[in-house]
Amino acid sequence: ERRALISKQFPLTAVLGCSDSRVPVEIVFDQGLGDMFVVRVAGNWLDNTTTASLEYAVHHLSVKVLMVMGHEGCGAIKAAQLPTTDIGKEPTCLGNLLSALKEGLSETDLKAVRDSKAHDRE
């Protein structure tokens, strides 16, 4: 099956998913090799690189469906809720990611969420 995909791929869906090893997109959706174009990054962070990857899927692979797949227990989202001083102690690239994720998290909105498990997926 893999050998047949060496020269071409025809995914129908592109997914921006978390890099968490517990959330393998193809397995979650019971898909095989070449069925989905998957971009995985901690916290589902959409930046220039991830955007370019999804644009590639749309413009060069003719993908018609784009999906963002979050999950409960996301370590990146949980870490982004740490105090800024703690985030500053992380390695540079990780700290930059967590700081950017933190900017997108609204404390007011998070306080309104009643499901405690949802705090690390919102």
SULNORTA-V718136 format. One line per field, one symbol per residue. ss: DSSP state (h for helix, s for strand, l for the rest). psi: psi as a letter, one per 30 degrees, with the letter a starting at -180 (. if undefined). burial: + if it has 16 or more other C-alpha atoms within 10 Angstrom, else -. Layout:
ss = ???
psi = ???
burial = ???
//
This chain:
ss = llhhhlllllllssssslllllllhhhhlllllllssssslhhhlllhhhhhhhhhhhhhhlllssssslllllhhhhhhlllhhhhllllhhhhhhhhhhhhlllhhhhhhlllhhhhhll
psi = eeeffeflkikfkkkjllfkffijeeeeghlakffkjkjkkkghkjaeeeeeeeeeeefffhkfkkkkjlllgjeeeeefflkeeeefflleeeeeeeeeeeefkjeeeeffkfjefffgf.
burial = ----------++++++++++--+-++-------+-+++++++++++---+--+++-++--+-+--+---++--+-++++++-----+-------+-+++-++----------------++++
//
